[in-house]
Amino acid sequence: MPNIATYSVYVGAAVAEISGSFAFWAWLRLGKSVFWTMPGTAMLILFAILLTRIDAAYAGRAFAAYGGVYVVASLGWLWAVEGSRPDRWDGLGGAIILVGAAVVLLGPRAA
């Protein structure tokens, strides 16, 4: 069973990945300076480092469970940073994805 540190690492990784990716979005889609990519690159490196800290026997399982956290965190970013409130379909999709991530992360495993 994952502990609170595992969940914290997932959230930290999501924030790092989303903010790093958004820096490139801002440069390429919003006309911001290419210098936005410098902190963006640093955040993407931090994301990769954090994801290796997940307490899981297999990388693929850690990454799969992270996908659910990423989707929900992205919806939070949509609202908090971009100012567009997620609608009920976003919420439903996020809930479904989190259930799937929980099954992957918390499902019983043979020893």
GIBELHU-V650086 format. One record per residue. N is the residue number from 1. OMEGA is omega in whole degrees, -180 to 180 (NA if undefined). NEAR is the number of other C-alpha atoms within 12 Angstrom. D_CENTER is the distance of its C-alpha to the mean C-alpha in whole Angstrom. Layout:
n=N omega=OMEGA near=NEAR d_center=D_CENTER
n=N omega=OMEGA near=NEAR d_center=D_CENTER
//
This chain:
n=1 omega=179 near=16 d_center=20
n=2 omega=178 near=20 d_center=17
n=3 omega=-177 near=14 d_center=18
n=4 omega=178 near=12 d_center=16
n=5 omega=178 near=15 d_center=15
n=6 omega=179 near=24 d_center=13
n=7 omega=179 near=27 d_center=11
n=8 omega=178 near=20 d_center=11
n=9 omega=177 near=29 d_center=10
n=10 omega=-180 near=39 d_center=7
n=11 omega=178 near=29 d_center=6
n=12 omega=178 near=28 d_center=8
n=13 omega=180 near=35 d_center=6
n=14 omega=179 near=37 d_center=3
n=15 omega=180 near=34 d_center=6
n=16 omega=-178 near=31 d_center=8
n=17 omega=-178 near=36 d_center=6
n=18 omega=-180 near=34 d_center=7
n=19 omega=177 near=34 d_center=10
n=20 omega=179 near=27 d_center=11
n=21 omega=180 near=29 d_center=11
n=22 omega=178 near=30 d_center=12
n=23 omega=177 near=28 d_center=15
n=24 omega=175 near=27 d_center=16
n=25 omega=-179 near=19 d_center=16
n=26 omega=179 near=22 d_center=18
n=27 omega=-172 near=20 d_center=20
n=28 omega=-176 near=16 d_center=21
n=29 omega=-176 near=14 d_center=21
n=30 omega=176 near=13 d_center=22
n=31 omega=178 near=13 d_center=24
n=32 omega=-180 near=15 d_center=23
n=33 omega=175 near=17 d_center=25
n=34 omega=180 near=18 d_center=24
n=35 omega=174 near=16 d_center=23
n=36 omega=-178 near=24 d_center=20
n=37 omega=-180 near=22 d_center=19
n=38 omega=176 near=19 d_center=20
n=39 omega=177 near=23 d_center=17
n=40 omega=178 near=27 d_center=15
n=41 omega=178 near=23 d_center=16
n=42 omega=180 near=21 d_center=16
n=43 omega=178 near=27 d_center=12
n=44 omega=174 near=27 d_center=11
n=45 omega=177 near=21 d_center=13
n=46 omega=177 near=25 d_center=12
n=47 omega=-178 near=30 d_center=9
n=48 omega=179 near=25 d_center=11
n=49 omega=-179 near=19 d_center=13
n=50 omega=-177 near=28 d_center=11
n=51 omega=177 near=36 d_center=10
n=52 omega=-179 near=23 d_center=13
n=53 omega=179 near=24 d_center=14
n=54 omega=-180 near=32 d_center=13
n=55 omega=179 near=25 d_center=16
n=56 omega=-179 near=23 d_center=17
n=57 omega=-176 near=15 d_center=20
n=58 omega=-180 near=16 d_center=18
n=59 omega=-178 near=17 d_center=15
n=60 omega=180 near=16 d_center=15
n=61 omega=178 near=25 d_center=15
n=62 omega=-179 near=31 d_center=12
n=63 omega=180 near=28 d_center=10
n=64 omega=179 near=26 d_center=11
n=65 omega=178 near=35 d_center=10
n=66 omega=-179 near=43 d_center=6
n=67 omega=179 near=31 d_center=6
n=68 omega=178 near=31 d_center=8
n=69 omega=-179 near=37 d_center=5
n=70 omega=-179 near=32 d_center=3
n=71 omega=-179 near=33 d_center=6
n=72 omega=177 near=31 d_center=8
n=73 omega=178 near=32 d_center=6
n=74 omega=176 near=32 d_center=7
n=75 omega=174 near=30 d_center=10
n=76 omega=177 near=26 d_center=10
n=77 omega=179 near=24 d_center=10
n=78 omega=-177 near=20 d_center=13
n=79 omega=-172 near=17 d_center=15
n=80 omega=-174 near=14 d_center=15
n=81 omega=-176 near=17 d_center=15
n=82 omega=174 near=15 d_center=16
n=83 omega=178 near=11 d_center=19
n=84 omega=-177 near=14 d_center=18
n=85 omega=177 near=17 d_center=18
n=86 omega=179 near=23 d_center=16
n=87 omega=-176 near=14 d_center=19
n=88 omega=180 near=11 d_center=20
n=89 omega=173 near=12 d_center=19
n=90 omega=180 near=21 d_center=15
n=91 omega=179 near=20 d_center=16
n=92 omega=179 near=16 d_center=17
n=93 omega=178 near=19 d_center=15
n=94 omega=179 near=25 d_center=12
n=95 omega=179 near=20 d_center=15
n=96 omega=-179 near=19 d_center=16
n=97 omega=178 near=24 d_center=12
n=98 omega=176 near=25 d_center=12
n=99 omega=178 near=22 d_center=15
n=100 omega=179 near=22 d_center=15
n=101 omega=179 near=27 d_center=12
n=102 omega=178 near=24 d_center=14
n=103 omega=180 near=20 d_center=17
n=104 omega=-174 near=25 d_center=16
n=105 omega=-171 near=33 d_center=15
n=106 omega=-178 near=19 d_center=18
n=107 omega=-180 near=15 d_center=20
n=108 omega=-179 near=10 d_center=24
n=109 omega=174 near=12 d_center=24
n=110 omega=-178 near=4 d_center=28
n=111 omega=NA near=4 d_center=29
//
